[in-house]
Structure formats: structure tokens, C-alpha cells
Amino acid sequence: MGTARVVFDRWADRYAARLAGVRSSAVRDLFAAASRPDMISFAGGMPEVSQVPATAVARAAHDAMLHEGAQALQYGSSEGRHQTRALIVELMAETGVRVCADDVVVTAGAQQALDLLGKTFIDPGDVVITEGPTYLGALQAFSAYQPDIRSIPLDSDGMRVDLLEQELARLGPRGAKFIYTIPNFHNPGGVTMSAERRRRLLELSHEYDVPVVEDDPYGRLRFEGGHVKALRALDDEVIYLGTFSKIFAPGLRLGWVVAPRPILAKLLLVKQGADLCGSNFAQVTAERYFSGTRWRRVLQGLTRTYAERRDAMLAALEEHFPPEARWTRPEGGFFVWVELPPYVDCQNMLAEAVEHGVAFVPGDGFFPDGRGRNCMRLAFCYAEPPAIEEGIRRLGEVLEDRLELYRAFIAAGAIDAPAAGAA
Ligand SMILES: Cc1ncc(COP(=O)(O)O)c(C=O)c1O
């Protein structure tokens, strides 16, 4: 990793105070190291866009220009093109969520929707509830609006709704602005919220009058197990975020938000201030790409590829990781979450791992308060199986070195052995 140069900033006293709590994304920071040719990166959750056929996208863009060039090059409506919203309605219906085009606003990726939600809902000091760990892009987007983030632990069935209930009871009715959750193939946790927990979460949302934000970028990337109904399919009050990033390509920067109409009207106001409107060109291209059936085969192929990579990572972890490590077994998506004994500091271990040619994201980036230092997120979506095997072997070696030392300390009684527990 390059050494950061300290540059005197003469404007340091002019920036808005709210920026003080915004941290740089640990994943973005790793991009430079991750692009070294010898590096095996488990850091970024990057879709395998090489499997999206260039010819199909070129044809879509070509047709977009040829048939709808005047609109594609023009400003558009802030809520997005009607045709794009109609496409989103169809895609959502396929996964059991019934909405109509007027319930949808097109955004520049789900990431923009997170920022718009922050701007719409959060005043400094407002409580926002997330899972812990949670998507670091959400923490980054929300933290610009200075919330008090309370994170609720995850287990293999998703958010611990019993602990959520305790938190809501402490806060009282309407005590939080919203509850943010990633129910399918969690980023970074890899776990999926059970149907029972989903129902309980919605009950609690009504009991305490706190809206739920459901972020679902990975829902269509299931490798095994049965589909679990979206929260939005169970409750029209849920604010749902979707994206084309994982079913098509993130380069288009196309996502969407579905919300009750009054909330949608506020989000739209805020969006106008942010960008006037999204890219018409990207929208027309997406409409054309999704107009045939080829995208379905591409998505099936992508899902198969990710499943193979997940299998390769789980097998390599089994073989090369020390017995003290615990990890999740995702049924879809991009990520495995690894938990190590509490005395292992993954942040501190990263430089050594990078020296050995392997990168990951240390766990503390996924918490608002520095927890998670003994955890790491491993993205299996991007490296090919032989590289995954080799990368996990390298990482296992780095870990083994560290743990050997700690085992000696534990044997000598210098530190306590950690209690056993599943990640
Ligand atoms: C949970 C989650 N939400 C939102 C996003 C942002 O996605 P988009 O590319 O649609 O902005 C990501 C991207 O990885 C994600 O993992």
C-alpha cells in the first residue's frame, strides 16, 4: 500500500462540521493495493462484468441512440423514465413484490438512494438503527448527516430481532428515524434473515412506529435454499432499495427506491437538488438490454460463477484457516464474514497480508464505533477458484503466524482463551 502523504490543508477550518464523522471507505482505500498484478483481492465486492456480453450491451446502447437518441441525450424527469420504472415494476413482480411505476424513483445506484434517505430523514443526533456489521457505504452515506447509529448484532438468521426489540423499547415509540437492514446475503455478513425474523421485524416496526429500509442488491443471486419473501412483499410501508449493479452492471449507476408516496415525494425533492435527474442514456440502454431474454441466461451464468467461487472459498477456508476462526456460509451474494479470536487485530494484520499478496477488508469499517477489529470481510465474487484457493492459503499463513504467538501466550496464562462461539 502506498504511504499516505500528509498535506497541509489551509481550508481545514472551513469544512462543514458534519464531515468530521465521515470516514473514507476502507474498500476504496484498498483499491490501489488491490490492483497490483500479483495481488489476490478479496476486498471489493466487484461483479464479474466480463460475463456481461459486450455485444449485447453495445447493441442496447446502439439501439438506444438510433431509436431514442433525442431523449437519451436530453435531461429527463427526476423520478426516472416511465419505461424504466415499468421495467423495475416487472423485475420486482418476478420476486413477489407488487408495486406500480408511481411507487418507484430511479436513482444513481442504490448508493444514491442511501444518501437521499439520509438527507431526507436525519437531523444531527437522530437515532438510526442498522445491523452490526452493516454495509460501509450506508454508514458513510448516513454519517454525513450526523446520526447516532445503534447497531444490532447479526447471527446466522440475520438481525437479532430480540435485541432490536430491547433497543426500540429503550428508545420508545418513534425513537429512531428508521431501521436499515440488508436481509438477503448480507454485506458484509453473508447471512440471510429468516422468514420468522422478517415478520417480527415488521411487527416491531409497527409497534414502535419506525419505518424499515430494506436494501436488497443481492436478492436475485441465490445459489441454494428457498426464496424468502422480501420485507416489501409483506408490508407496503417498507422503503425498498434495488439496483441494476448486480443483475446487469454497476457502471451504469442505476438503482431505484420504492417507498410510500409521501416519502417518495420528499426523496424526489432532495434528488432534484442532488442531480436534477438521472442519466437518460443509462436508462434507455438498460430498457433495451432487458427487453430480450438473453439477460436471464447471463444472470444465471453469473449466479453459477459466484456459487463456484463461494464453494472454492469455503473449501479453502476449511483447509487453510486455523481452528480458532469461524465464518458464515452464504447461500448467495458476494461475501463471507470471518470472526477470529478477540485478540486478533485484522486492521493491523492487513499490511502484512498485502505484503503476502492478498487483500481483505478489516471488520471495523462495518461498525460505527470501532468494533469488529477481530473480523474480516472476504469477497468471493471476483477472483477465480484457483486464485481463491491460493489467496486463502496465503491469508491462512499470515493468520497462523499471528495465532502461534497468541497460543503461546494463552498456554503461559498471559491472556485468557476466548470463549467458543459461532460467527
Ligand atoms: C448492501 C449494499 N447496498 C448498496 C450498494 C450500492 O450499490 P449500487 O451500485 O447500486 O450503488 C451496495 C454495493 O455493493 C451494497 O452492497
The ligand as an SDF file (V2000), in Angstrom:
LIG
                    3D

 16 16  0  0  0  0  0  0  0  0999 V2000
  -25.7490   -3.5170    0.6660 C   0  0  0  0  0  0  0  0  0  0  0  0
  -25.4310   -2.5970   -0.4700 C   0  0  0  0  0  0  0  0  0  0  0  0
  -26.2020   -1.5260   -0.6670 N   0  0  0  0  0  0  0  0  0  0  0  0
  -25.9680   -0.6730   -1.6680 C   0  0  0  0  0  0  0  0  0  0  0  0
  -24.9140   -0.8540   -2.5280 C   0  0  0  0  0  0  0  0  0  0  0  0
  -24.6720    0.1460   -3.6090 C   0  0  0  0  0  0  0  0  0  0  0  0
  -24.9750   -0.3760   -4.8410 O   0  0  0  0  0  0  0  0  0  0  0  0
  -25.1160    0.4910   -6.1550 P   0  0  0  0  0  0  0  0  0  0  0  0
  -24.0500    0.0260   -7.0710 O   0  0  0  0  0  0  0  0  0  0  0  0
  -26.4770    0.2010   -6.6430 O   0  0  0  0  0  0  0  0  0  0  0  0
  -24.9550    1.9330   -5.7770 O   0  0  0  0  0  0  0  0  0  0  0  0
  -24.0690   -1.9590   -2.3670 C   0  0  0  0  0  0  0  0  0  0  0  0
  -22.9270   -2.1580   -3.2520 C   0  0  0  0  0  0  0  0  0  0  0  0
  -22.1360   -3.0190   -3.1440 O   0  0  0  0  0  0  0  0  0  0  0  0
  -24.3440   -2.8600   -1.3100 C   0  0  0  0  0  0  0  0  0  0  0  0
  -23.5900   -3.9360   -1.0870 O   0  0  0  0  0  0  0  0  0  0  0  0
  1  2  1  0
  2  3  1  0
  2 15  2  0
  3  4  2  0
  4  5  1  0
  5  6  1  0
  5 12  2  0
  6  7  1  0
  7  8  1  0
  8  9  2  0
  8 10  1  0
  8 11  1  0
 12 13  1  0
 12 15  1  0
 13 14  2  0
 15 16  1  0
M  END
$$$$
